[in-house]
Amino acid sequence: MISTAIRVARVGSVAELAAAALVMLGFPALMLAALVPSVYAFAAVAAVTYLADHYLHRKGSYLINRLSKVRAGLSIRFLIRQLLLILLLARLAHANDLIFYGAVACFIAFYGLQAPHGALVTLIRNRRKMPVATRNVDLKSRIRIPDAPPRRLLHRSAEKMLHLDLFAVVGIVVSAIVGSAVAGFVGIGLTVGLGCLYVLVLVPYVRGTKVPPKADVVLAAVDEWLVGYKPETVLYFSGSKDSAYQVNMWLETMERLETRPLIILRERAILNNLAPTTVPVICVPGGVHLMNLDLSTVRVALYAANVGKNIHLLRVPTMKHVFIGHGDSDKLASVNPYSKVYDEVWTAGRAGRDRYAIADVGVRDDDIVEVGRPQLAPIQSWQGVPEGRIATVLYAPTWEGWDGNPGNTSIVLAGENIVNALVQADPPVRVLYKPHPFTGTVSKEAGAAHQRITALVEQAAAERAADSRFSVDTAEQTRAKAELARIEARLAELAAAGGEKGDEAEATRDGVVDVQQHAEIARLRTEWNDVYWRSFPSYEHRVITGAEPRLYDCFNVSDAMVSDISSVVSDFIASGKPYAVTDSAERGVEEFKRQNTAVRAATILSNSAAELGGLLDAVRDPSTDPLAEDRGELKRYLLGPDEPKSIDQFNTAVADLALKAEARNVGQDSRPVAGNADTAELTNAVPGQRGASAGETDGVTAG
């Protein structure tokens, strides 16, 4: 019943649900205490509502945020509490006393202070919002960007301002109890005085040297940097904050380009969720601002997603445009008809080319280039189960998706059967369970199944720990755990050294990565991964959630995988290891293989998981594996050949396309002027020419 209430209220815990209930019931109780009247009851209930309200705001509760939609927002709740205090004074026969009039005047004045306070906070935030936010771009030497206001002034500022009424409320309640107005007027003075002081402290941050330069000055500084840097290859990305992983997967590839790279983002939320990188990053929310950037040296633009804002850069003819995507799978997104707007579409292997041919969506075969998957370089090839270690099987199901299709995930219908079969396998195997981070966000059945599978794995781990057949090197684990603690402490130290930037403007000014520190963090993360797997027995079942260890790290310590149709399967194929995929929609083996290229070399599981024995036999004795040759052929078909390396193929494709762009531009420059048309402007119109005024956006709105 409690879990149902938590789900309906969309709160995260029992404590949060209890706090929400106290807020909802507290105000009727306050009114009752005021009408009775009971000063002590009023004081107790008021304290409860203050604390519960504060707790919910600190937790960012969905429920408390929804109250503003029904005219019960934060300021209204404080005002109601103040009005009920005045009602209490009236019921206590203080309506003709000076403290009553003082309380009324105090709360009116205090409420009036909310307007200038809110206006100043909004103005400060707006004026410090940069037209272009950057990382790894030296703007500090070109323009003056002042420090952000102290975090304590702007963080949850409305709540901090409103809580200043506590002095008046406490003072007035004390006056009602002791019969003296002194405490009440002291509290009133503190509330009004501190409220005025808060407003006055904010004033300097809306003018003078504490305000960043105007948009045109910032844009000119960015252009000056672009002229000096001369970017050649751009990774362009637009999307929601949840899609940041789609650009993050390309960061290492961009760092390894043989041309000068640049990343252009369109949403601030993506910039805030971008992983650390040494590549220069420019976030340009406004379409007009993007058009006015000097990108005249760029010859190749890479697109990781098909979104509407791509048109803002696609309109530039002096660069060649390429769709690179953000994964390789048989999903419909991999053959989106939008892809035909690009000059080229780059796929991992022959499979991507064939998908477009079969889909017949207008992408010409001549425009498809196979470049492999540079991101898969960390995935190690299988050499068999190491001597002295039992086999490890990774169960990595995808999530339930938005459409409720039973074929999306195995976790609901097959998950428990898969895990039960694995933990009971003889000879034994180790199970690593790594669910998709979105599991259970849409389907409560998927969430419940995840909890049951987690319990199964943890119970099996506890039973194995007590099994005398399995021995552990306690000294080695102790050393590994100590080393793990040392690495984590150093990583935390480096993170603290980087510091949290005050706001977008300050992060733009100071957001130049320390290359040596970046390299040290990368080295420490590699060390952490190695030590992590040594910090517990190699036979121990484990549930793995969170960002670390990463999926590819789990690939490398596993000898086989069970998963669902997703890019996870395509990526795992790079290892050459045996794998199984669950046909949760029960299409049948042949139809399932016909519809999904990536499962053609897989053991196909029904929801009963009865076929798992075939996968385990292939792991224990690779010489009898009937699918080994098929996996090799499928790997080459999906991901391309091992040689040349994918990053080399990628760099070659970039260089070849850049030559095509340059040849086109030279050809346009040499063409004779046609009539009275300004050929240079028509054929080489690029951002940075500022050919459009603020009102002439060529159909592009400042997004």
Beta strands, then each sheet from edge to edge (+ up, - down):
strand 1: 133-135
strand 2: 233-237
strand 3: 261-265
strand 4: 281-283
strand 5: 300-303
strand 6: 320-323
strand 7: 344-347
strand 8: 368-370
strand 9: 392-396
strand 10: 430-433
strand 11: 542-543
strand 12: 560-563
strand 13: 579-582
strand 14: 603-605
sheet 1: 1+ 4- 3- 2- 5- 6- 7- 8-
sheet 2: 11+ 10+ 9+ 12+ 13+ 14+
end
